[in-house]
Amino acid sequence: MATTKLVINSNGSTRIEGDFEIVDKDGNAYDLGGRTVVSLCRCGLSKNKPFCDGSHRGHFEHNAVAFALPPKKEA
C-alpha cells in the first residue's frame, strides 16, 4: 500500500501527496486527472474549492507547527 502524506503549509493550502482519492459529500470521486499531488484550500477564498488556486496569498495567516493532540476520549 502506498503512503499518503498531508503537508499543512504555513499561510496556505494542505498539500496531499501519494495514493489517494478525494470524494464529495455523496461519495462521488473528483477526477484528479492522474495527479499524485494536489493542494486543498484552507482559507475559503479559492474559486476552485476544494482545491487551492492561490487566492490565500496575503489574506490568510496560519503558522503551521506540529503539536500533539490531547488523548482520545473513551466512549
Buried (B, 14 or more C-beta within 10 A) or exposed (E): EEEEEEEEBEBBBBBBBEEBEBEEEEEEEEEBEEEEEBBBBBBEBBEEEBBBEEBBEEEBEEEEEEEEEEEEEEE
